Amino acid sequence: MIKNRYSRRNVIRGGAGFAALAFAAACTPSQPASTGSSSSSSAPANTPKKGGIVKTVYQTEVPHLDPTTETSYASHGGPGAPFSRLIRYKTGPDVEFASRTLEPDLALTWEQPDPVTYIMKLRPDAKWHNKPPMNGRIFTADDAKWSFDFYRDASNKNVFQSMFSGIQRVEAVDKTTVKITLAGPQSFFLDNVLSSHYAKMLPPDVWEKEGNFKNTVVGTGPFMFDRWDRGVKMMYVKNPEYFEPGKPYVDGFEWALQPDYATRVSVLRAGEIDYGPEPTGAQYEDLESIKKAQPTLIWDDQLRSNLYYLALNVNAKPFNDVRVRQAVSAAIDRAEIVKTVYFGDAVTSSFMPQALTDWLLPKAEIDATFGKRDIAKAKQLLSAAGYPNGVDVEFLPRISSGAEFSLCEVVVAMLKDAGINCKMKVVTLPEWTTALNSKNYTIAEALGQTSFEPDDWTYVLYHSKSPRNQSGFNDPKLDAMLEKQRIQTVVAERKQTLLDIQRYLGEQMPMVPMMYRYEHMSHFPHLKNFKTHWSYDVTYLDKVWLDK
Amino acid sequence: MIPALFGVSIFVFFSIRLIPGDVVMAQLFDNPYIDKNRIDQIRHELGLDLPVGVQYLNWLGGAVKGDFGNSMITGRPTVLQIVERFPVTIELAIMSSFLSLVFAIPVGIISAVFRSSLLDYVARLFGIIGLSAPSFWIGTLIIVLPSIWWQWTPPLSYVAITTDPGRNLLQFLFPSIALGLVMAATVMRMVRSSLLDVLRLDYIKVARAKGLPGTLVITRHALKNSLIPVITVSGIQFGFLLGGTVIMEKIFALPGIGTLTLDSISRRDYTQLQANVLFLAIVFLLINLAVDLFYGWIDPRIRYS
């Protein structure tokens, strides 16, 4: 038996000392991660090398493979690679992240003889993947017509009817010519409908045979679906008969599931993936450790198009009064939120993303509306609205953890200074969505959509008939302007209308915009010709190659 | 057992429907294009527009015939999805339990035998840390710290044991360590406490007085009696592991029944969740039965008429 040379007192002292050291080490603040653009895409093309599998990780398991019943990035990111559209956004190392330049996909050329007619001339050599039941046959105008008719058909289970509802009819003029006639002009038809990641060309024979697209994936895109290890990963292989000769250069890509964010970042640190992590890269607090672990990583710091804003129910007290809505906006210190919640890794915003430079109000006007906090003005507005002693409201945060919840806590504190006393009601995300969609809320923190099309930031959010009009704003004057910009095909005219809309929104404040965050995607130098793009899929992987 | 399962089925069926939102909203909440007609149509197809009692009776009618329905999200049979996922969870549970026992029993013995020594204090400190530290925190550190220090992570892409046994076991080793360490803390303390009680008994004194070596006294005479409460604890821990490895499965990207259950809850996949919980209840009850039967084998004093 060992003699007891260690008294209980000494052991406790030693343990306490160790714990104190460990606590001190944990509390030592790390240097804040550097932010701002350090973007340099990989070097312009050298000679592409063939072969290899590109690897990345993503966050959420898809329920099935049918792209017509799901809208999430998980279902359209990697899983979108086997499909093509008629036209697509140009991507590549020389293309800006927010660029909306269009280029041919299945359609080689297109023309618009009148405001409601589009003539699309298809590639004569584009083929379906050489898999049953399409078996590598040529993609024809009939296939395109079938796809658009499918999307417009309310009797099948696809969820995109309203997106294509502006199409009056689609005709296959000949094997390579598709004529699309709209019910009325749409200024964004090419660059927000036809080129949308949701406008995939679908394999008709799969539908005829199986009645759904859940299990069989056949497209015309650069990659073919290979297999799905449920809960583990999806594998895609190159399409050897892709209509762009020589591409893709890689043999395929691996889309591995890693639900936990810390794990996704760890595999990047360990060099287990070639780029990512999907969907939005690393968060600012991890940048330093990642850069230290992998100094050769090439970073692409971009502003996300997702807007953080405060949704206000304009049909319920107190936000049925525009003065109270204005008070909310005046009480928010956006610059302070960017500094304290996001450590500078965000930018303040107006009603549309900063990247939409062609459509935004002049900076001076934006700053005048959103630039500075004015508590005195907020209180004055509240008092004029009949709330001299403040008002109590229920505040609905979107999620209950992380930086976004910290944002809510800061906002609630700022509103309190103005006399708007918020009682937080924490709910699950589907409950939050249900509350906003049914207008069963008072004020809520919200996160906007991924889009660089002005219509998505105006008509979709504020038109009285739009299902995404969360505030319930119903203003005939605004509706008229929103409908007008939809059909204005002359850019200068549309821009003027959009400027007028933004000014009117600034007066009415149906929602209170706050900020956008940066996205920090990175890739290893051996992944050549790579640059991310805001569009919702990864078909830009057809341009990359591996040089290990 | 049947009444218990019946009660579980009622509880889970109605409790999940108390959560606001349903599978339709959970699936389509970020869809900017859906309209109310389509939402109502989907609800009708899934039978969600029927009274809740009718929904339960419809489901029960299928369940007693072995048909637990299809997942409301994937459309695949719920039983098939359980069969696919359960081997992952059971492998994790077995390895975790094995590691915890391999570690905890010897440490517990040493701690009891060398009571109040440095070894004992270290072991008890480990016990306190193990009881305090969440397994998911340990699991996260196992992944994050090596990636920072050595740019290395354990294997994180699941491979079935039949495909590549070596890689499979290596992948399961790390989450099993994380889970096993936490379990081991409880088991170690139980072994220590139980062994100390047994070592005080007269028959142990007689064994020592007869001149038996200390090792034999412990292993042949004391240990078997002290393991009875350990079996209880380990059995319960194993049962909880089968339903409680959710976070570990998520961190280590293991496609087990834990993540299936978590996804079912967050997506309001009622049928899948009902099938999962019922299945886990059955397994838990069977494990308890096995533990009770094992008592009878290990301790002749316990017999069931």
Boltz contact constraints between the chains, C-beta under 6 A:
constraints:
  - contact:
      token1: [A, 2]
      token2: [B, 114]
      max_distance: 6.0
  - contact:
      token1: [A, 2]
      token2: [B, 117]
      max_distance: 6.0
  - contact:
      token1: [A, 4]
      token2: [B, 116]
      max_distance: 6.0
  - contact:
      token1: [A, 4]
      token2: [B, 117]
      max_distance: 6.0
  - contact:
      token1: [A, 6]
      token2: [B, 118]
      max_distance: 6.0
  - contact:
      token1: [A, 11]
      token2: [B, 121]
      max_distance: 6.0
  - contact:
      token1: [A, 63]
      token2: [B, 73]
      max_distance: 6.0
  - contact:
      token1: [A, 63]
      token2: [B, 74]
      max_distance: 6.0
  - contact:
      token1: [A, 64]
      token2: [B, 74]
      max_distance: 6.0
  - contact:
      token1: [A, 71]
      token2: [B, 31]
      max_distance: 6.0
  - contact:
      token1: [A, 159]
      token2: [B, 31]
      max_distance: 6.0
  - contact:
      token1: [A, 159]
      token2: [B, 33]
      max_distance: 6.0
  - contact:
      token1: [A, 159]
      token2: [B, 34]
      max_distance: 6.0
  - contact:
      token1: [A, 160]
      token2: [B, 33]
      max_distance: 6.0
  - contact:
      token1: [A, 162]
      token2: [B, 33]
      max_distance: 6.0
  - contact:
      token1: [A, 163]
      token2: [B, 33]
      max_distance: 6.0
  - contact:
      token1: [A, 231]
      token2: [B, 255]
      max_distance: 6.0
  - contact:
      token1: [A, 232]
      token2: [B, 158]
      max_distance: 6.0
  - contact:
      token1: [A, 232]
      token2: [B, 255]
      max_distance: 6.0
  - contact:
      token1: [A, 256]
      token2: [B, 157]
      max_distance: 6.0
  - contact:
      token1: [A, 258]
      token2: [B, 253]
      max_distance: 6.0
  - contact:
      token1: [A, 259]
      token2: [B, 250]
      max_distance: 6.0
  - contact:
      token1: [A, 260]
      token2: [B, 250]
      max_distance: 6.0
  - contact:
      token1: [A, 260]
      token2: [B, 251]
      max_distance: 6.0
  - contact:
      token1: [A, 262]
      token2: [B, 140]
      max_distance: 6.0
  - contact:
      token1: [A, 262]
      token2: [B, 144]
      max_distance: 6.0
  - contact:
      token1: [A, 263]
      token2: [B, 143]
      max_distance: 6.0
  - contact:
      token1: [A, 263]
      token2: [B, 251]
      max_distance: 6.0
  - contact:
      token1: [A, 266]
      token2: [B, 143]
      max_distance: 6.0
  - contact:
      token1: [A, 266]
      token2: [B, 144]
      max_distance: 6.0
  - contact:
      token1: [A, 266]
      token2: [B, 147]
      max_distance: 6.0
  - contact:
      token1: [A, 266]
      token2: [B, 153]
      max_distance: 6.0
  - contact:
      token1: [A, 267]
      token2: [B, 153]
      max_distance: 6.0
  - contact:
      token1: [A, 269]
      token2: [B, 147]
      max_distance: 6.0
  - contact:
      token1: [A, 269]
      token2: [B, 151]
      max_distance: 6.0
  - contact:
      token1: [A, 270]
      token2: [B, 147]
      max_distance: 6.0
  - contact:
      token1: [A, 270]
      token2: [B, 151]
      max_distance: 6.0
  - contact:
      token1: [A, 270]
      token2: [B, 152]
      max_distance: 6.0
  - contact:
      token1: [A, 270]
      token2: [B, 153]
      max_distance: 6.0
  - contact:
      token1: [A, 271]
      token2: [B, 151]
      max_distance: 6.0
  - contact:
      token1: [A, 289]
      token2: [B, 148]
      max_distance: 6.0
  - contact:
      token1: [A, 293]
      token2: [B, 148]
      max_distance: 6.0
  - contact:
      token1: [A, 293]
      token2: [B, 151]
      max_distance: 6.0
  - contact:
      token1: [A, 430]
      token2: [B, 21]
      max_distance: 6.0
  - contact:
      token1: [A, 430]
      token2: [B, 25]
      max_distance: 6.0
  - contact:
      token1: [A, 430]
      token2: [B, 26]
      max_distance: 6.0
  - contact:
      token1: [A, 430]
      token2: [B, 29]
      max_distance: 6.0
  - contact:
      token1: [A, 431]
      token2: [B, 20]
      max_distance: 6.0
  - contact:
      token1: [A, 431]
      token2: [B, 21]
      max_distance: 6.0
  - contact:
      token1: [A, 433]
      token2: [B, 29]
      max_distance: 6.0
  - contact:
      token1: [A, 434]
      token2: [B, 21]
      max_distance: 6.0
  - contact:
      token1: [A, 434]
      token2: [B, 25]
      max_distance: 6.0
  - contact:
      token1: [A, 467]
      token2: [B, 35]
      max_distance: 6.0
  - contact:
      token1: [A, 468]
      token2: [B, 32]
      max_distance: 6.0
